[in-house]
Amino acid sequence: MQNRPRLAALAVGILLTAGVGATTPAVASPQSGASQQAPATALVVNARWGGHCTFDRLVIDVRGAMPPVSVKPVKELRYDGSGKKVPLPGKYFLEIKLSPAAAHNEAGRSVYKGPKLVKTGLPTLKGVALTGDFEGVVTFGAAFHTKPSYNTFKLHSPERFVLDIRHPSGSQCRTG
């Protein structure tokens, strides 16, 4: 009978120890060969575009792991922070957000080497603007004269986000 209280105390001790281990955040858990630092924020370093036979392409280059990206139609483009209207011609606009991401380094210096505001002259994609680099979110705007039909995907090594915008039907490459 004397062993029963000791066994109960031992069982409680084991359960408490197991519970503490189970509630330890994954970041604090040691991993063999892995750094215990949190992953660095992705750095957005460039945006570029090009025209192809049946589509225009916008590419956003990222240094580090590709963050989640959202693309949504908006009625107009506005700069983050100031709320000022982005001076790009167009009737239709897409807002592209990368987060968590930054276009500046830890010292606050810009690492983004692409255009801040440009008219492209492409058949469908009429303009691109960097509209924000604020609180872990980098935002771009894209302008169009016609409602864009688009696909998005990510490419790796190096990391890139791609937005392909289809040309209106009947627009084809000319050969010969």
Disulfide bonds with the S-S distance in Angstrom:
Cys53-Cys173 1.06
